[in-house]
Amino acid sequence: MLNDNRQQYVIQTDSTKEDGLGKVFAFIFVVAMFLVFVQEVFESVIAWYRDSMAWLNETATYLAGFWPF
């Protein structure tokens, strides 16, 4: 029988290094996504502020056009 002469090997791996590396990559990914989110919120707020200031400036200029000087 062929199965009687089959050699069996036990392969032991140290998965703690791989688990640690995976956790480090996951942490870096989460931090990077958080920073991207903060940047998007910051850019949206800055754009909203600039657009609001431009609108207020144009409105004030328009209303000032009615006053005789």
Backbone as JSON, one array per atom type, in Angstrom:
{
  "sequence": "MLNDNRQQYVIQTDSTKEDGLGKVFAFIFVVAMFLVFVQEVFESVIAWYRDSMAWLNETATYLAGFWPF",
  "N": [[0.83, -1.17, 0.0], [0.49, 2.2, -0.74], [0.09, 4.26, 1.05], [1.27, 3.55, 3.47], [3.98, 4.07, 3.38], [4.2, 6.79, 3.26], [5.62, 9.84, 4.11], [5.11, 11.99, 6.77], [5.01, 15.36, 7.56], [5.35, 17.8, 10.06], [4.65, 21.07, 10.12], [5.6, 23.86, 11.71], [4.68, 27.1, 12.38], [5.45, 30.41, 13.3], [3.12, 32.44, 14.07], [2.77, 34.77, 15.43], [4.42, 36.92, 14.8], [3.49, 37.55, 12.24], [0.85, 38.2, 12.86], [1.26, 40.45, 14.44], [2.44, 42.17, 12.57], [0.31, 42.45, 10.8], [-1.49, 43.78, 12.47], [-0.12, 46.17, 12.81], [-0.13, 47.19, 10.19], [-2.91, 47.46, 9.88], [-3.44, 49.38, 11.85], [-1.98, 51.57, 10.84], [-3.41, 51.98, 8.47], [-5.96, 52.68, 9.49], [-5.34, 55.06, 10.87], [-4.45, 56.61, 8.71], [-6.82, 56.77, 7.18], [-8.4, 58.19, 8.99], [-7.0, 60.63, 9.06], [-7.36, 61.43, 6.4], [-10.13, 61.81, 6.43], [-10.32, 63.94, 8.29], [-8.93, 65.89, 6.86], [-10.62, 66.23, 4.62], [-12.94, 67.23, 5.87], [-11.9, 69.6, 6.94], [-11.14, 70.98, 4.58], [-13.66, 71.29, 3.43], [-14.95, 72.95, 5.29], [-13.3, 75.23, 5.14], [-13.71, 75.94, 2.44], [-16.46, 76.48, 2.5], [-16.46, 78.67, 4.24], [-14.92, 80.57, 2.78], [-16.56, 80.87, 0.49], [-18.85, 81.88, 1.71], [-17.88, 84.32, 2.73], [-17.24, 85.59, 0.31], [-19.8, 85.76, -0.81], [-21.06, 87.44, 1.08], [-19.49, 89.74, 0.72], [-20.09, 90.41, -1.95], [-22.85, 90.85, -1.71], [-22.88, 93.02, 0.09], [-21.56, 94.92, -1.49], [-23.37, 95.15, -3.58], [-25.66, 96.15, -2.2], [-24.57, 98.52, -1.27], [-24.4, 99.93, -3.57], [-26.81, 101.19, -3.96], [-26.86, 103.37, -2.33], [-26.53, 106.83, -2.34], [-23.58, 108.62, -2.88]],
  "CA": [[0.0, 0.0, 0.0], [1.28, 3.4, -0.87], [-0.09, 5.15, 2.19], [2.09, 3.15, 4.6], [5.33, 4.62, 3.26], [4.15, 8.25, 3.11], [6.21, 10.58, 5.23], [4.29, 13.13, 7.19], [5.79, 16.43, 8.16], [4.63, 18.79, 10.85], [5.24, 22.38, 9.88], [5.22, 24.81, 12.75], [4.97, 28.48, 12.02], [5.26, 31.39, 14.36], [2.19, 33.41, 13.48], [2.68, 35.99, 16.23], [5.05, 38.0, 14.03], [2.58, 37.92, 11.17], [-0.29, 38.87, 13.48], [1.72, 41.78, 14.84], [2.61, 42.97, 11.37], [-1.04, 42.76, 10.32], [-2.07, 44.8, 13.34], [0.55, 47.43, 12.52], [-0.68, 47.68, 8.93], [-4.29, 47.89, 10.12], [-3.38, 50.64, 12.6], [-1.54, 52.62, 9.91], [-4.53, 52.22, 7.57], [-7.0, 53.4, 10.22], [-4.85, 56.42, 11.1], [-4.44, 57.31, 7.42], [-8.21, 57.08, 6.83], [-8.85, 59.26, 9.89], [-6.4, 61.88, 8.59], [-8.05, 61.81, 5.15], [-11.43, 62.33, 6.83], [-10.1, 65.27, 8.89], [-8.56, 66.82, 5.79], [-11.82, 66.52, 3.83], [-13.8, 68.11, 6.66], [-11.23, 70.9, 7.01], [-11.25, 71.65, 3.28], [-15.06, 71.67, 3.23], [-15.22, 74.12, 6.14], [-12.59, 76.38, 4.57], [-14.4, 76.33, 1.21], [-17.73, 77.08, 2.9], [-16.14, 79.98, 4.81], [-14.53, 81.48, 1.69], [-17.74, 81.15, -0.32], [-19.73, 82.76, 2.5], [-17.28, 85.66, 2.74], [-17.4, 86.15, -1.03], [-21.21, 86.11, -0.97], [-21.31, 88.62, 1.9], [-18.84, 90.87, 0.07], [-20.88, 90.77, -3.13], [-24.12, 91.4, -1.24], [-22.61, 94.36, 0.63], [-21.25, 95.79, -2.62], [-24.64, 95.39, -4.29], [-26.49, 97.04, -1.41], [-23.92, 99.82, -1.19], [-24.61, 100.6, -4.85], [-28.05, 101.95, -3.9], [-26.69, 104.56, -1.5], [-25.84, 107.9, -3.07], [-22.41, 109.23, -2.22]],
  "C": [[0.88, 1.24, 0.0], [1.18, 4.3, 0.36], [0.79, 4.77, 3.38], [3.48, 3.79, 4.56], [5.35, 6.16, 3.14], [4.75, 8.91, 4.34], [5.34, 11.79, 5.52], [5.18, 14.12, 7.92], [4.87, 17.35, 8.96], [5.36, 20.11, 10.67], [4.71, 23.33, 10.94], [5.63, 26.2, 12.3], [4.7, 29.36, 13.22], [4.39, 32.5, 13.8], [2.1, 34.69, 14.29], [3.34, 37.16, 15.51], [4.12, 38.48, 12.93], [1.35, 38.63, 11.71], [0.08, 40.29, 13.89], [1.88, 42.7, 13.65], [1.26, 43.37, 10.78], [-1.7, 43.84, 11.16], [-1.44, 46.16, 13.09], [0.01, 48.02, 11.22], [-2.11, 48.17, 9.11], [-4.32, 49.22, 10.87], [-2.98, 51.79, 11.69], [-2.68, 52.97, 8.96], [-5.62, 53.03, 8.25], [-6.58, 54.85, 10.47], [-4.86, 57.22, 9.8], [-5.87, 57.68, 7.0], [-8.78, 58.18, 7.71], [-8.29, 60.6, 9.44], [-7.03, 62.36, 7.28], [-9.42, 62.4, 5.48], [-11.3, 63.74, 7.41], [-9.75, 66.29, 7.82], [-9.77, 67.2, 4.95], [-12.76, 67.47, 4.57], [-13.19, 69.51, 6.72], [-11.37, 71.66, 5.7], [-12.68, 72.08, 3.0], [-15.41, 72.91, 4.05], [-14.55, 75.36, 5.58], [-13.29, 76.86, 3.3], [-15.73, 77.0, 1.53], [-17.5, 78.49, 3.44], [-15.78, 80.98, 3.71], [-15.72, 81.85, 0.81], [-18.71, 82.08, 0.42], [-19.19, 84.18, 2.54], [-17.41, 86.33, 1.38], [-18.85, 86.58, -1.26], [-21.55, 87.36, -0.16], [-20.69, 89.88, 1.29], [-19.64, 91.34, -1.14], [-22.22, 91.38, -2.74], [-23.93, 92.8, -0.69], [-22.29, 95.34, -0.49], [-22.52, 96.13, -3.39], [-25.52, 96.36, -3.52], [-25.89, 98.43, -1.28], [-24.1, 100.61, -2.48], [-25.88, 101.44, -4.86], [-27.9, 103.26, -3.12], [-25.96, 105.66, -2.3], [-24.7, 108.48, -2.25], [-21.95, 110.4, -3.04]]
}
